[in-house]
Amino acid sequence: MAVPEPVEGFLVDDRVVPFPDGKTVADILAGGLDAAHAAFARVRDDEGTPLAEVRLLAPVVPATVRDFVAFEEHVEGVSAGVEGKSHVAAEWYQAPTFYFTNPHTILGPGDAVSPPVTQRLDFELEIAVVLGGDPGTSLTAEEAASRIFGYTIMNDWSARDLQAREMKVRLGPAKGKDFGTSLGPWIVTADELEQYLDADGFLAIRAEVLVNGELVGEDLVSNMGWPFPELVAYASRNAKVVPGDVLGSGTVGNGGCLGELWGRGSTIPALREGDEVRMTVEGIGELVGTVGPSVEAPPIPPARPRTRARQR
């Protein structure tokens, strides 16, 4: 049976309404918020399809995915679990740090992650901004704020044992992370969350995560070290940011991942096949992901001793 083509559109109350004129999410993001509101006004009264009858996909096909580490409490805990000691480097406070992850392994709501063979599979509860409007380079924080189209929930699935090995080489994370990132359930436009901005511009929304129905972590997103516009501005330094870029906040503190809890002495087990991870963020919604079977990759031999000869 043929698989139907995905339909891209707005969520209006409890129904999904296609964008006008066959537009895509990429088109809407490129147009920016004002154009998105105009498109929404044209279709908001359309009948659409009940949300209950729709299978949601990831809300964006990212141009890039940058993932920051903006919560001090997370760094304190996870460093002990990955590196063997709790430590926040002085350099963490100087500027927001991020890594690029894989835009080709994005998962949507309800999708199962297929992890590598790992004994320490973990989740990471994050909030991500999705950029829209004009591309930009070396933006100020004010200019960067105008590029934030909206917000979604992000789960940065992590194989902590692979991550720990990679980062001993002082590079990465790479294969400990790039097998799956969940986004969803949708993009909430930036204006819808303005009511939650505190006096310093931080987004004071509550985020929590449950594993198999048990609360594991909870935090306020306003505990991050930099507000989102400053993360976007830093990402744009001497580099271009474009519509469709996704920038994760990094893992929230107070149990936003198992790695932090392990670093603080918890014996909570690593994720196993069949486990359900449910993330809820105030003002955005709920993102559920499950753990599928591990996938064993073809072996790669270790580095071979070389002579370091300079001539053939």
Summary of the structure (lengths in Angstrom):
residues: 312
radius of gyration: 20.2
end to end distance: 58.6
largest distance: 74.4
contacts: 1016
relative contact order: 0.20
helix: 25%
strand: 28%
